[in-house]
Structures are given as structure tokens and as C-alpha cells.
Amino acid sequence: MQKFRHIEKVFLESCHGWGYDEIRTPTLEYLHLFTSAGTLSPAMLGRVYSFLDWDGWSGERVVLRPDGTIPVARLYVQDLANTPIARLCYIENMFSFEGTGQQSRERWQCGVELLGSTEPEGDAELIMLALEILSRLDLKPVKVKLSHVGLLKMLLQDLGLAKEEQERKLSKILSGDLSVLGKIGEQPPEVKRFLKLLLNLQGTSQGFLGNMRSVLPERLSNIKSYLDDLAGIAELMDSIGQDYQVDFASGEGFEYYTGIVFQFYGSGELIGKGGRYDELIPLVGGKDVPASGFALFIDKLMPFVQEMPEPSPKILLVRENKQFEGMKSSFEVAGRLREQGYSVEMGTGSSGRGEYRWTVSLQNDGKLLNLVDHVTGKGQKGLSIDQLLQQLGEAKLC
């Protein structure tokens, strides 16, 4: 929990610094929010926890929240649709069935959603915010993988595939199988050359994307603006010295995304991901609103958090007078100490003093105090509460 709270604190401080407001969505949502508009893929829907929520003579099927973005989109449509740009963040738990029994069914994530901001500025803002959070958590190095779902969708459309075939091939590509691009019937030589370049993509610079644009055939000119957006983000990564890779086969789990998508890796472990989902707000009943967001997986971040803030020095407070008057005095002294920011544990005379910086004991009269500093081994007797606070303050400065 110390690590969890540290991640939570860093996340919220950074989000508030960028102008994001914290929200919280219900743990229970109606199932139709995830099914009626096709917002979740069949694979994801097969892992949700759903059940019938009885209400009198009727009932409606509900789910434990399997995704963070879709409930935020619903909240936006209901309560914030008149806001020109909404910057929202949350820390919530998600639930999904995991068939092997080796992973947790409940996972926590820090999420950020930017609604109303167009690309590429909005996408760049989110990437920079995520990198700031990870840097403040001392998680280094972080690798960023970039892709563009909108580019892939437009590419498959321009190649003349039927809609169902487009969806099947997009699913395979997002799952890591780029080879399907080489199996799309007869294509002109210039198209084949471009697809081969895409298949062998190992680009780590905007120059590589520039090469792709230079051989872009006229038939596929609709994807030029997408390549430009991707090149702009790559240029940003170059300018700040951030390690990244353009990888069009790294989009699994981005079914409702429409634009640039990005993933964050630490020591080869996926620790967060996000991207643009301009078509989601209309799918949940809203207007045509551009939107993008990301999530950092707290469960995945926990093992990387090594440097924790130093805890407040603890004081063990014991009393010689075991009567009620002595107890009353000890609570009064403890209250004064806590007002000054000290962590005070009430003792019964037992020693576990390795956990405490100081031991303070009340003499029988309850007015004078004895102090023992377990770092220096020195002690003082007969102190007033004001003298005690002065001694503690001087010891903290040493």
C-alpha cells in the first residue's frame, strides 16, 4: 500500500499540474454500454463478469467495470458534453476473467482522458504527461512503441477489401501478424513496394517515416496525413531524447481506437498504453467529439518502484501513571506532537524500539516528560511539552 499510495500521489500531482480533474465512475455499469455499439471486441467481452441485476419484476444485465475509457465516455456524454475541452483523470480498478488462473481478475490503473482536443497536439500532450509520471516514479529507461490504427484501417480500405475482410485482417495485424498485408491479392508494383516497407518496419526515427512517405503510391494517398501525424510524434520523441519504435503490429487491445496509439514499456514489460478514439463518443450516444487517453497499470508499476519517500520519524509514547488521569495526559501530549507532524504510537511499556526514533514517557504527574533518542542513545528527563518539542525539532535538523 505504501507503493500504491506513492504511485497514486505522483500520478495525481502530475495530472493536476497539467490541468486534469479527478473523477470516479461506478464499479457496476450496464452491459449494453459495452455491447450495443460494438465498443469492446468479442474477445474482451468474453472475459467480463456480468450478471442480472434484479429490480422488482424486471432486471437488466450489468458488468463489473472491464474498461476505464468507455465509462468515462458515458460520463462525459451525460454530464460534460457542453465542456469545450475536458481533461479528466481517475484511479480505479477493472475486472476481467482470466482463464489460466495465473493472473489477477482485478487490476488497478491510473487513467487520463482528453476529450475535445484534436491530434496531434492532444496525443503529444498525453505522451508527455505519461512520461513525466513515469520519470517522477524513477522508472527508467522507458521505451515507447508508436502505431496508428487509423492508418491501418484506411490502408485496408484503399486496398479494396470488403468491410468484413478489413475487420478480420485488422484484428490479425493488431495481434502482431503483419504478414497478412503480403497476402492481399494482386497489387501494383508500387503498392507491393510500400507494403514490403511496412512489413519490414523497424523504424526508430522520423527519417524512416519520411522514407515511407516518399514511396507512398497515389492509390494510398489517403494515409499521408496519418503518416504526417506519426512523423510529428516521432519528431517530438527525437527532440527530447526519448527511446521509441514505430511498430504497426503493436496495437492489440486497441479495437475502438482510430488514430495514433502508443505503448510504454519498462524492462520489456508493458506498463501502460493509450491513443486516440475519435469515434467512441458517438458510439455511446454523444456528438462527434475528438478524444484520446492513456492508462498506466499500477499492478505492473509496483515492482519498479524502489525509491520510497522517507516515512515520518515515529515516537513511542509511554506513561508511568496507569490510572485514568495518566491516560488522559498521554492523549493530550500525543495530540500536541501530532499537530507538529510527528507520528505517535501509544505504548504500554513494551519495547520494539528499533522501529522508533524516540521514546517519550510521561512521569507520574503527567506534566513532565522524559525523552530518549534511539539514534544517539541520549536521554533527557523532566521536560515540559514545549521543551520536548524544541528538543525534537533540533534532533530532526541533525
C-alpha positions, 0 to 999 in steps of 0.5 A, spaced: 500 500 500 505 504 501 507 503 493 500 504 491 499 510 495 506 513 492 504 511 485 497 514 486 500 521 489 505 522 483 500 520 478 495 525 481 500 531 482 502 530 475 495 530 472 493 536 476 499 540 474 497 539 467 490 541 468 486 534 469 480 533 474 479 527 478 473 523 477 470 516 479 465 512 475 461 506 478 464 499 479 457 496 476 455 499 469 450 496 464 452 491 459 449 494 453 454 500 454 459 495 452 455 491 447 450 495 443 455 499 439 460 494 438 465 498 443 469 492 446 471 486 441 468 479 442 474 477 445 474 482 451 467 481 452 468 474 453 472 475 459 467 480 463 463 478 469 456 480 468 450 478 471 442 480 472 441 485 476 434 484 479 429 490 480 422 488 482 419 484 476 424 486 471 432 486 471 437 488 466 444 485 465 450 489 468 458 488 468 463 489 473 467 495 470 472 491 464 474 498 461 476 505 464 475 509 457 468 507 455 465 509 462 468 515 462 465 516 455 458 515 458 460 520 463 462 525 459 456 524 454 451 525 460 454 530 464 460 534 460 458 534 453 457 542 453 465 542 456 469 545 450 475 541 452 475 536 458 481 533 461 479 528 466 483 523 470 481 517 475 484 511 479 480 505 479 480 498 478 477 493 472 475 486 472 476 481 467 476 473 467 482 470 466 482 463 464 489 460 466 488 462 473 495 465 473 493 472 473 489 477 477 481 478 475 482 485 478 487 490 476 488 497 478 490 503 473 491 510 473 487 513 467 487 520 463 482 522 458 482 528 453 476 529 450 475 535 445 482 536 443 484 534 436 491 530 434 496 531 434 497 536 439 492 532 444 496 525 443 503 529 444 500 532 450 498 525 453 505 522 451 508 527 455 504 527 461 505 519 461 512 520 461 513 525 466 509 520 471 513 515 469 520 519 470 517 522 477 516 514 479 524 513 477 522 508 472 527 508 467 529 507 461 522 507 458 521 505 451 515 507 447 512 503 441 508 508 436 502 505 431 496 508 428 490 504 427 487 509 423 492 508 418 491 501 418 484 501 417 484 506 411 490 502 408 485 496 408 480 500 405 484 503 399 486 496 398 479 494 396 477 489 401 470 488 403 468 491 410 468 484 413 475 482 410 478 489 413 475 487 420 478 480 420 485 482 417 485 488 422 484 484 428 490 479 425 495 485 424 493 488 431 495 481 434 502 482 431 501 478 424 503 483 419 504 478 414 497 478 412 498 485 408 503 480 403 497 476 402 492 481 399 491 479 392 494 482 386 497 489 387 501 494 383 508 494 383 508 500 387 503 498 392 507 491 393 513 496 394 510 500 400 507 494 403 514 490 403 516 497 407 511 496 412 512 489 413 519 490 414 518 496 419 523 497 424 523 504 424 526 508 430 526 515 427 522 520 423 527 519 417 524 512 416 517 515 416 519 520 411 522 514 407 515 511 407 512 517 405 516 518 399 514 511 396 507 512 398 503 510 391 497 515 389 492 509 390 494 510 398 494 517 398 489 517 403 494 515 409 499 521 408 496 525 413 496 519 418 503 518 416 504 526 417 501 525 424 506 519 426 512 523 423 510 529 428 510 524 434 516 521 432 519 528 431 517 530 438 520 523 441 527 525 437 527 532 440 527 530 447 531 524 447 526 519 448 527 511 446 521 509 441 519 504 435 514 505 430 511 498 430 504 497 426 503 490 429 503 493 436 496 495 437 492 489 440 487 491 445 486 497 441 479 495 437 475 502 438 481 506 437 482 510 430 488 514 430 495 514 433 496 509 439 502 508 443 505 503 448 510 504 454 514 499 456 519 498 462 524 492 462 520 489 456 514 489 460 508 493 458 506 498 463 501 502 460 498 504 453 493 509 450 491 513 443 486 516 440 478 514 439 475 519 435 469 515 434 467 512 441 463 518 443 458 517 438 458 510 439 455 511 446 450 516 444 454 523 444 456 528 438 462 527 434 467 529 439 475 528 438 478 524 444 484 520 446 487 517 453 492 513 456 492 508 462 498 506 466 497 499 470 499 500 477 499 492 478 505 492 473 508 499 476 509 496 483 515 492 482 519 498 479 518 502 484 524 502 489 525 509 491 520 510 497 519 517 500 522 517 507 516 515 512 515 520 518 520 519 524 515 515 529 515 516 537 513 511 542 509 514 547 509 511 554 506 513 561 508 511 568 501 513 571 496 507 569 490 510 572 485 514 568 488 521 569 495 518 566 491 516 560 488 522 559 495 526 559 498 521 554 492 523 549 493 530 550 501 530 549 500 525 543 495 530 540 500 536 541 506 532 537 501 530 532 499 537 530 507 538 529 507 532 524 510 527 528 507 520 528 505 517 535 504 510 537 501 509 544 505 504 548 504 500 554 511 499 556 513 494 551 519 495 547 520 494 539 524 500 539 528 499 533 522 501 529 522 508 533 526 514 533 524 516 540 521 514 546 517 519 550 514 517 557 510 521 561 512 521 569 507 520 574 504 527 574 503 527 567 506 534 566 513 532 565 516 528 560 522 524 559 525 523 552 530 518 549 533 518 542 534 511 539 539 514 534 544 517 539 542 513 545 541 520 549 536 521 554 533 527 557 528 527 563 523 532 566 521 536 560 515 540 559 511 539 552 514 545 549 521 543 551 520 536 548 518 539 542 524 544 541 528 538 543 525 534 537 525 539 532 533 540 533 534 532 533 530 532 526 535 538 523 541 533 525 
